[in-house]
Amino acid sequence: MTARVDVRDRSAPLPPGQIETRKWPVLHYGVVPKVDPATWRFEVRGAVEHPFELAWDELLAMPQQETLCDMHCVTRWSRLDNAFEGVPVRAILERARPTTAATHALVHAEHGYTTNLPLADLDRAGNLLALRFGGEPLPPEHGGPVRLLVPHLYLWKSAKWVRGFELLEEDYPGFWEQNGYHMRGDPWQEERYGRPDPARMRRGPH
């Protein structure tokens, strides 16, 4: 039986500055990649006790969860009451066992795309490696066959076509964060834009 987690936030009608839509606009940088499940791999590395790699069939064999959530895009649209299914991120982290020094993660995806997250934001009950939306396979234009889902942050943090987690001992900006977006991206705080520390960018991730 698939577990269900409801993380919908009804503390206010919408986060500030957002407009509700029933559409799901397609927004991303670059072209939609052609992902071959036969060669697809998901890698967990960095500040973990047990680095590992998953093939596609191994990912599908992991425990599944349904997450009911709202989605908020930094471009100011919000889509409420969404149902995603996939592998809980917590199952991935439990297998990897982040070290006590790990504080952040750099999420890796197709085309070399990255985004950063505090480990406390990655390690939440509703987060998924999402495989399905509304009971159907996740469409490629929305990140299929698998995307990260972190619904409590702006949607750019939910990286499409995700390929791995790199656990870090300090924060490091990802693609959009290096181009002016906020390092965290909480929609309820309107954390849309900000500038990373240039010294961190010079050092690079571990």
Secondary structure, 3 states (H helix, E strand, C coil): CCEEEECCCCCCCCCCCCEECCCCCCCCCCCCCCCCCCCCEEEEEECECCCEEEEHHHHHCCCCEEEEEEEECCCCEEEEEEEEEEEEHHHHHHHHCECCCCCEEEEEEHHHCEEEEEHHHHCCCCCEEEEEECCEECCHHHCCCCEEECCCCCHHHCCCCEEEEEEECCCCCCHHHHCCECCCCCHHHCCCECCCCHHHHHHCCC
